[in-house]
Amino acid sequence: MATPSSVVTSQNLRTILLGVVSLILYVVLFSNEAAILELSLSGGWGFVVPIAIAFLFSFVHGAFTGGFWDMLGLKAQTRKEPKRWSK
């Protein structure tokens, strides 16, 4: 059985931290949805706000999800050679 000290690695700690940051981002987004909507509809460069939010969420949540699957031991299968099209 794994001891608690061997379970908490730097990768696991990073994954947990990214999960907490992702949760905080969702809470902030939903609690300020009216202000964000108003800002994005105001015209000018306001259209950039939802795009920036989408990039931020994509980066943080994607990094968390990748680390989460690694913690569970699930990895994509890799091939040594690329698959060729048959003629």
C-alpha positions in Angstrom: 0.0 0.0 0.0 1.2 3.5 -0.9 2.2 5.7 2.0 0.8 9.3 2.0 4.2 10.8 1.3 4.6 8.8 -1.9 1.2 9.7 -3.1 1.7 13.5 -2.9 4.2 14.2 -5.7 4.9 17.5 -7.4 2.8 16.4 -10.3 -0.2 15.5 -8.1 0.2 18.7 -6.2 0.2 20.7 -9.5 -2.9 18.8 -10.6 -4.8 19.5 -7.4 -3.7 23.2 -7.6 -5.0 23.4 -11.2 -8.3 21.8 -10.1 -8.7 24.4 -7.4 -7.9 27.2 -9.8 -10.3 25.8 -12.3 -13.1 25.7 -9.7 -12.3 29.3 -8.6 -12.5 30.4 -12.3 -15.9 28.9 -12.7 -17.2 30.5 -9.4 -15.9 33.9 -10.5 -17.4 33.5 -14.0 -20.8 32.6 -12.8 -20.9 35.1 -10.0 -20.0 37.9 -12.4 -21.8 36.8 -15.5 -23.9 40.0 -15.8 -20.9 42.2 -15.7 -19.0 40.1 -18.2 -22.0 40.0 -20.5 -22.4 43.8 -20.3 -18.7 44.3 -21.0 -18.7 42.0 -24.0 -21.8 43.7 -25.5 -20.5 47.2 -24.9 -18.9 47.4 -28.3 -15.4 48.3 -29.3 -12.9 45.8 -28.0 -15.4 44.2 -25.7 -15.7 41.2 -28.0 -12.2 40.1 -26.8 -13.4 39.5 -23.3 -15.2 36.2 -24.0 -12.4 35.0 -26.2 -9.8 35.7 -23.5 -11.9 33.9 -20.9 -12.3 30.9 -23.2 -8.5 30.7 -23.7 -7.9 31.0 -20.0 -10.5 28.3 -19.2 -9.1 26.1 -22.0 -5.5 26.3 -20.7 -6.3 25.8 -17.0 -9.0 23.1 -17.3 -7.0 21.3 -20.0 -3.9 21.1 -17.9 -6.0 19.9 -14.9 -7.7 17.2 -17.0 -4.4 16.0 -18.4 -2.9 15.7 -14.9 -6.0 14.1 -13.6 -5.9 11.3 -16.1 -2.2 10.8 -15.5 -2.9 10.5 -11.7 -5.4 7.7 -12.6 -2.8 6.0 -14.7 -4.7 6.4 -18.0 -2.5 7.3 -21.0 -3.1 7.4 -24.7 -1.8 4.5 -26.7 1.2 5.5 -28.8 2.5 3.9 -32.0 6.0 3.5 -33.1 5.3 4.2 -36.8 2.6 6.3 -38.3 -0.3 4.5 -39.8 -0.1 4.4 -43.6 -3.0 4.7 -46.0 -3.6 1.5 -47.9 -3.7 1.8 -51.7 
